[in-house]
Amino acid sequence: MNSIVNDFETSAIYENLAIESNIENMVSNQDYIKACDAMQKYIDNSNFHTLEKGWYLQQLARYKYYVNTEQSNQLQKSAFKYNSQLLKPRDNISYSKIRYIDANRILNIRNYLKQYPNCEELTLTIDNMMNDLSFGMESDKFEQAMQSAGQLLGFISQRPDKEIGKGPDNIWCGPHGKYLLFECKNQVESTRKEISKSEAGQMNNHCAWFDKEYGTDVWCGRFMIIPTKYLAYQGDFTHDVRIIRKNMLRKIKFNIQKFIQEIRLYDLEDITDTKMQEMLSEKQLDMENFMDNYSESYCQNKRK
């Protein structure tokens, strides 16, 4: 027993939990100013990723509410910008347009993949993502999977309807100022014969919203994810809208999974940008491919 050497390892997780517990004790003791200062210091000194930072800013907003409600709401606005899954601020939030300024798609993909410590965890995440990206899935899960798929492919991805209560379900922004707009009708019954007049009108509203926010001269592919490609006689689209049905969605998912499987064969640091772009092109995962390879034109039903 005397020869045993205690080998204590420091744990960042334990240290973080201890800090957070101490801050919560301050709040319980109604020492709100001290709790706010401690949480702000904790956020500043930690290397949180975007979603985590939003969560801790929301905690700070909760503490600040007891001190200054206006500052609390401003903090909640900041938190919501980092993580749209959090509580919406009391006041209406303004829309923040997404741009691909000084960004590199391949670098974005590398940074996304680096979030996962091993191939098994990455594969499990991708499998869950592809499972959620299925017809019949709950809308929120499907739309979140669409956003995550866009990020995985190196695009800047956003859910305007979720974030501000208007606009399309998903937008992907890519290099050279190109956009993909998605309206998701994944919960529509597979036996549905046609796209209704009201659904067409909703799509038209989202297209008009995009034109207002981004301009009419911007390259944008507009897609409706729905089981049928037939548009009701009473309905009309104001823009060129492409349809993604079940077989096309399945093809997108298959090629994303093949891309990840191929990535797994290499050490991420050993893959050149050129090679990764070749993989993307071979799997038809560039923005232009969505028009020709993953979607089809709609057909207008004749008057009955």
N, C-alpha and C positions, 0 to 999 in steps of 0.2 A: 504493500500500500504506500509506503514512504517513497518508493521509486516512481510512482505515477506522477506524471507532469500534467497539470491542468492546462489545457489548450483552449482558451476562450477566444471565440471569434466575435468580432463586432458585427452587429446586424443593423443595416440602414433601415430596415423595416421596423425593427423594435424602436430605434431612435425616433423615427417619424411618428410612430404611434404614441410614444411618450410625450413628444412635443404637442401633438394634437390633443391628447388627454389633458395635458396641463392647461392648454388654451380653453378647453371646454370647462375645466374647473373654475377658471377666471369668470366665464360667462355665468356659471351656476352661482358664483359669489357676487354676481352683478357688477363685476369690475370690467365693464364693457370697453372703456377706453384702452385699458391695458391689454384686453383680449384682441382688440383691433390692431394695436401696434404689434403684438406678438404674431398674429396671423399674417400681417403685411410683411414682416421680416421673414417669416417662414416661406412665403411665396417668393420673395425676392431672392432668397438664398438657395432655393431648390430648383432643380432642372426638370420641372414637370413638362410632360408633353401637352399638347393643346387642350385635349378634353379634360385632363386632370387640372390644368390651370383654371379652366372655367369652373370646375367643381369647387375649388378652394376660394375662388373669387366670390362664388355664391355664398360660401360659408362666411366670408368677410362681410358681404352685404347683409347677411342675417345679424351679425353682431353690430354692424354700423346702424342698423335700424333703430336700436335703442338710444343712439347718440344723435344721429342726423338722418332723417328719413329721405331727404333729397339726395344726399351722398350715397345712401343705401341703394336707391333706385339707379343711380349712375353706375354703381359697381355691378348691379345686376345686369344692366345693359352690356357692360364689358364682359361679364361672365357668359352671357347668352351668345355673344359674338364668337367666343371660343368654343362653346358647346351648345348647340341648338336643342339638345335634349333636356336642358334645364328649364326652370320656371321662367316664363316670359316676364319681362319688367312690367311695372304698373303702367307706365306710359307707352304709347305706341312706339315701336322701334322702326327706324328707317332702314330701307333696303340698301345693302352694300353690294355693288356690282362686283363680279369676279373677273379678274384679268389674268393673262398669262404673261406678266411683265418680268423680264430677266429670269425666266424659269426654264428648266431643262427637263423634258419629259423623262428621259432615262434616269436622271438624278432623282426625280420624284419617285420613280419605281424602286430605285435602290433604297431610298430613305424609308419607303413603305415596308419593304421586305426586312430591313434591319430592325424593325420593331419586334421581330420574333426571334427568340433565343436559339431555336432549333427548327429543323425541317418538319418535325412531327407537329409542333404547335402551329406552324404556318399552314400545313396541309389540313389540319383540323379546322382552322379558321376559314380557309377557302371552301372546304366541303360544306360547312355551315352556311356560308354566304351563298353558295350555289343552290343549296336546299331552299333557302328563303327566297331565292330569285325564281319562283315557280308560280304558275297559275294556281289560284285557289288559296295561296298564302295570305295571311293577314296583311292589309295594305301597308301599315307602318313598317312591318318587317321587310316587305318586298321593296319599298322605297328606300329604306336604310341600306338594304343589300345593293341596290342600284348605285347609291352614293359611294359605298365602299368599293364596288367594282370599278367605278370611275377612278377613284384614288389609287387602287391597285394598278390600273393601266396608265398611271402617270398624269391623269387629267386633274384639273381643279374641279371639284364636285360639290354641288349645292342642292338644297331642298327648299326653294323659295316658299312653297305653300305651307310647309311645316314651320318655317322660320318667321314669316311675316303674315301668313294667312291669305296670301294671294300669289298668283303666278303658277307655273307648272309644278309638277311633282319633283322633277329632277332636271338639273342642267349640268352638262359637262363642258368645261372650257379647255381647249387644247392650244397648241402653238399656232402662231400666225393669226390670232384673233378669230378662230373658228369655234363654233358652239354646236352642241347636240342638246335638243330639248325633248324631254320625255313626259308624256301623259300616261299614267299607269292605270289600266282597267283590268288588272289581273284577277279581280274577284268576280268579274262578269262570268255568268254561266257558260260553260264550253259549248252548249247547244244553241247559244244566241245566234240568230240568223243575220242580224245587221247592227250597225252602229246607229244609235238613235239620234234624232234631231237635237235633243238637249245635250248629248255627249259631243256632237259636232260643234254646237254653240259654245260649250265649255272650252273645247280645244281652240276655237277662234278667239275667245277671250284671252287665253294664255298666250297665244301668238301675238295678239295686239299688245299685251303687257310687255312681252319681250321687245317688240318694236319700239315701244315707248322708252324702255330703260336702256336699250343697247343701240337703237337706230335701225333703219330699214336696209342699210347698205352692208350689214354684217353677215358673213357666211354662217348660216344656221341650218342644220338638219332637224326637221320636226317629225317626231315619231309618236304614234299612239300604240301602246302595247295592249292588245285586245285579241280575243280568239277569232274574230271575224274580220274580213277585209271589205265587207259589203256595207255601203252607206245607205241609210234610208232615203227614199225618194224625196222626202220633205227636208232633208238636211243638206248642207253645203259647207265646204271648207273654204276659208278665205285665203289660205296659203297652201303651198305644196306639202301635204302631210303624207308620210309613209307609214305603213302598217307593219308591226312586228307581231306575228302570230306564234303559236306554240312551237312549231318546228324551227322557226328562226331564233326564238329565245333559247331553245335547246342547243342550237348550233353555236350561239354566243358563249353559253356556259361551257360547252365541250372544248372550245378553242382556248378559253381562259384557263381551264384546268390543264390542257395540254401544254400551254405556255409555262405554267407553274411547275409541271412535271419535268419539263426540259430544263428550267432554271435550277431545279434540285440536283441535276447531274454535275453542276459546277460549284466551285467556291465563288461566292458572289463577287469577291474582289478580283477574281481571275477572268470574269466575263468583260470583254471590251464593250464599249458603247455601240460599236458597229455590229458586233455579234448579237447584242440584245435587240437592236433595231431589226436585224434580220429575223430573229425569232418572232417579233411582233408582226412583221410584214408577212411571214410565212403563215401565221395563224390568222391573218386578215384582221388585225386588231388596231389598225389606224382609223382615224375618224371617217375618212372617205369611204372605207369599206362598209360602214353601217348603211350607207345609202344603197349600194349595189348588191351586197352579199348577205345582209341581215334583215332586209325589209323589202316590202313590195308595194306597188301602187294599190290604192283602194278602187273599188268598182261601185258605181252609182246604180242602185236598184231602179228598175223601171216602175212607172206608175201602175198600181194594181187596178 
